[in-house]
Amino acid sequence: MLNRVAVLSDIHGVLPALEAVLAEPDVTAADRIVLTGDIAAGPQPTQVLDLLTSFGDRVIWISGNADRELVEYRRGQRDSIPDPIAPWAAEQLREDHLDLLGSLPRQLSLSVTGLGKVLFCHATPRDDEEVVLVDSRLDRWKEVFSGLDTDIRTVVCGHTHMPFVRLAHGLLVINPGSIGMPYGRTGAHWALLGPGVELRTTHFDLEAATTQLCQDSSYPDITEWADYFLHARATDADVLAAFAPRDGRDHSL
């Protein structure tokens, strides 16, 4: 049984955001740091992976769709990736990075004080690209949670880059938001579990981070990328509207 778990999701290869969160006292003191996927697909993929591996067993890794896509692209299992920065990021990775990302589980469970048995995944327990949102209807949640073990009390997922906590059919659902590509509000978003749930935001110097990315990354469109994502130019309303059809709802509602 773990007393405190820090959950970091959707880092997307943004080193200054990750460094800011890892410096938080509650992250430093946590029993474990759980990464819920989409770790390296971004402007500083090798630096992010090397930093995280330096923490050894304190970090628990879960694969996201972007991690899977990087490996598939480099190993010739796909010809393209929808995210424009991802093919570039895939080419930066060393073989040990590919081996690591290719070995990650899609989900795992841990027992956390106050929350019981917690299932961690990237998008949903059954699929690493499936979309569920804070306002997803209850029958949608029932569908994506079908087949879960009856002793699961809490589900932690990422993928949509917007933090929320809600109940769905008696399960507590937590999305910590995104470390490196936040939607709706700037800052690096993460969650602290045990005995309750705290959604946290770590603010850092956006201009200094932008400068660092532009100096360190050879991605051709890094200036535009950093401005758009570090400053959260996409609003929560924009993103919810874009994701809504993938949630299975009528987009006109």
Secondary structure, DSSP 8 states (H G I E B T S, - for coil): -BS-EEEE---TT-HHHHHHHHTSHHHHH-SEEEEES--S-SS-HHHHHHHHHTTGGGEEEE--HHHHHHHHHHTTS-S--SSTTHHHHHHH--HHHHHHHHT--SEEEEEETTTEEEEEESSBTTBSS----TT--HHHHHHHTTT--TTEEEEE--SS---EEEEETTEEEEE---SSS-SSS-SEEEEEESSSEEEEEE---HHHHHHHHHHH---TTHHHHHHHHHTT-S-HHHHHHHHGGGGTS-TT-
